[in-house]
Amino acid sequence: MRTSDEKKDWVDRALSSGRYDNSFVALSRKQAKSSHNVNNVITDINSYSSSKVGIKQAHTQYVSDTINQFKNPILVTLTTRYDSSTNKVKSLYDNLIKQTSHQVYGRAYKRYKKMLGNIGYIEGADSNIHIHAVFDKPEHVGLTEFRTMIASHWQSHAGHIDFKVLTGTEKDNDAVANYMTKVRSKEGFDTMQDALVIY
């Protein structure tokens, strides 16, 4: 049995490890100041990976790592004109990625299934369904051409599209990853994984 001071020391070491998101660390440190909360904080730390906060953090890290591998990341927001199901929106997204990949990679797409680098999340499972995604613009395609290619396909099949060219800095990419994986907009999904779209 550990003493209260030993438990607080364990909590401090665990929270200083860098494995937890900042808001979780701040809240846990605040709660652990009171000795009667320490056991609850230890329980929260031990179950972090299966908690909403832990799962969100894992998704955020995954998105950030993915975007950091992209050479020319572009944030896109894809909306639909009609009330569509999440399955319909996923299908529209898949078609967009396949069509764009075919246009930019030609034979490499046909022969080797080379795909456009992409990652995104659906938001608004119950209403106002839209997707926040990041595409990796290929080097050999100009920005205007790439935007036109994507916009013409999405607008003719689904709805509206907004673009934002990212700076590619780790700080910018982390902010985008955090925005894309915000939990409150995923409440209509059983799990965060259900909101992920990547092809």
C-alpha positions as a printed Julia matrix, in Angstrom:
199×3 Matrix{Float64}:
   0.0    0.0     0.0
   1.45   3.33   -1.02
   1.31   6.39    1.18
  -0.48   9.54    0.04
   2.85  11.22   -0.74
   4.01   8.21   -2.77
   0.76   8.27   -4.74
   1.12  12.01   -5.43
   4.71  11.44   -6.55
   3.56   8.66   -8.9
   0.84  10.96  -10.31
   3.39  13.74  -10.85
   5.81  11.41  -12.68
   3.03   9.96  -14.83
   1.67  13.38  -15.79
   5.19  14.65  -16.6
   5.82  11.78  -19.04
   4.41  13.67  -22.06
   1.9   10.91  -22.88
  -1.19  12.92  -21.98
  -2.8   15.99  -23.5
  -2.36  19.32  -21.74
  -5.95  19.77  -20.56
  -5.97  16.28  -19.01
  -2.65  16.99  -17.25
  -3.84  20.38  -15.93
  -7.13  18.97  -14.62
  -5.44  15.92  -13.08
  -2.8   18.06  -11.34
  -5.52  20.31   -9.94
  -7.52  17.34   -8.63
  -4.45  15.59   -7.21
  -3.72  18.54   -4.9
  -6.4   17.16   -2.62
  -5.39  13.84   -1.02
  -8.91  12.41   -1.21
  -8.89  12.78   -5.04
  -5.55  11.05   -5.66
  -7.0    7.54   -6.06
  -9.51   8.85   -8.65
  -6.71  10.62  -10.53
  -4.67   7.38  -10.57
  -7.7    5.53  -11.95
  -8.13   8.22  -14.65
  -4.46   7.97  -15.62
  -4.59   4.17  -15.8
  -7.72   4.25  -17.99
  -6.57   7.19  -20.12
  -6.07   5.18  -23.32
  -9.7    4.02  -23.28
 -11.2    7.32  -22.13
 -12.77   9.85  -24.52
  -9.9   12.22  -23.86
  -7.29   9.52  -24.44
  -8.91   8.29  -27.65
  -9.24  11.86  -28.91
  -5.55  12.46  -28.12
  -4.55   9.29  -29.99
  -6.53  10.4   -33.05
  -5.08  13.9   -32.86
  -1.56  12.48  -32.73
  -2.29  10.16  -35.66
  -3.62  13.05  -37.78
  -0.69  15.27  -36.81
   1.83  12.55  -37.69
   0.07  11.95  -41.02
  -0.05  15.64  -41.95
   3.61  16.08  -40.96
   4.49  13.5   -43.66
   2.68  15.52  -46.35
   4.84  17.79  -48.52
   2.06  20.16  -49.62
  -0.81  19.91  -47.1
  -4.08  21.62  -47.96
  -6.98  21.78  -45.51
 -10.34  21.31  -47.19
 -13.86  21.54  -45.82
 -16.39  19.58  -47.84
 -20.08  20.31  -47.33
 -23.13  18.76  -48.97
 -26.13  20.46  -50.56
 -28.59  17.89  -49.34
 -29.32  16.05  -46.14
 -27.15  13.0   -46.62
 -26.32  10.01  -44.48
 -22.79   9.54  -43.21
 -22.46   6.51  -45.49
 -23.42   8.64  -48.51
 -20.9   11.33  -47.52
 -18.17   8.69  -47.07
 -19.01   7.32  -50.52
 -18.81  10.82  -52.05
 -15.43  11.31  -50.35
 -14.13   7.97  -51.62
 -15.21   8.89  -55.16
 -13.5   12.28  -54.87
 -10.21  10.68  -53.79
 -10.37   8.0   -56.5
 -11.22  10.52  -59.24
  -8.53  12.98  -58.14
  -5.95  10.2   -57.8
  -6.77   9.02  -61.31
  -6.41  12.56  -62.67
  -3.1   13.36  -60.96
  -1.37   9.97  -61.17
  -2.79   8.49  -64.4
  -1.14   5.13  -65.09
   0.32   4.88  -61.58
  -3.24   4.99  -60.24
  -4.51   2.41  -62.77
  -1.59   0.04  -62.43
  -0.49   0.44  -58.79
  -3.52   2.14  -57.22
  -1.38   5.13  -56.22
  -3.64   7.35  -54.13
  -3.7   10.99  -53.19
  -2.46  11.47  -49.62
  -5.5   12.32  -47.52
  -7.03  12.12  -44.07
 -10.31  13.52  -42.81
 -13.12  13.35  -40.28
 -16.86  13.61  -40.77
 -18.68  16.01  -38.49
 -22.34  16.46  -37.7
 -23.55  12.86  -37.84
 -27.13  13.95  -37.16
 -27.32  17.17  -39.21
 -25.15  19.55  -41.23
 -22.82  16.71  -42.23
 -19.46  17.87  -43.54
 -15.85  16.71  -43.73
 -12.65  18.4   -42.62
  -9.76  16.79  -44.48
  -6.16  17.41  -45.43
  -4.93  16.5   -48.91
  -1.3   16.25  -49.95
  -1.05  18.14  -53.24
   1.34  16.31  -55.56
   4.5   18.23  -56.51
   3.85  17.98  -60.25
   0.4   19.6   -60.05
  -0.03  23.36  -59.68
  -2.1   24.71  -56.79
  -4.73  26.32  -59.0
  -5.06  23.2   -61.15
  -5.35  21.0   -58.05
  -8.0   23.2   -56.44
 -10.0   23.37  -59.68
  -9.8   19.59  -60.12
 -11.13  18.89  -56.62
 -13.71  21.69  -56.61
 -15.23  20.77  -59.96
 -15.71  17.15  -58.91
 -17.08  17.88  -55.41
 -19.33  20.73  -56.52
 -20.88  18.71  -59.34
 -21.55  15.67  -57.11
 -22.0   16.9   -53.56
 -21.8   20.54  -52.52
 -19.4   23.29  -51.53
 -15.67  23.18  -50.8
 -13.29  25.54  -49.0
  -9.49  25.41  -49.23
  -6.7   26.59  -46.96
  -3.05  26.0   -47.85
  -1.18  25.02  -44.69
   2.25  26.35  -43.82
   3.51  22.84  -43.14
   4.96  23.81  -39.78
   4.5   21.33  -36.97
   2.62  23.94  -34.92
   0.17  24.62  -37.78
  -0.28  20.91  -38.44
  -0.91  20.2   -34.74
  -3.56  22.95  -34.61
  -5.29  21.5   -37.69
  -5.14  17.97  -36.23
  -6.67  19.21  -32.97
  -9.44  21.03  -34.88
 -10.23  18.01  -37.08
 -10.54  15.66  -34.1
 -12.63  17.83  -31.79
 -14.91  15.55  -29.8
 -18.07  17.65  -29.53
 -18.7   17.49  -33.28
 -18.41  13.67  -33.28
 -21.15  12.99  -30.73
 -23.44  11.28  -33.25
 -20.84   8.56  -33.85
 -20.4    5.48  -31.67
 -16.62   5.88  -31.74
 -14.14   8.44  -32.99
 -12.96   5.81  -35.49
 -16.42   5.88  -37.12
 -15.88   9.55  -38.04
 -12.48   8.93  -39.69
 -12.38   8.98  -43.48
  -9.18   8.04  -45.27
  -8.75   6.33  -48.55
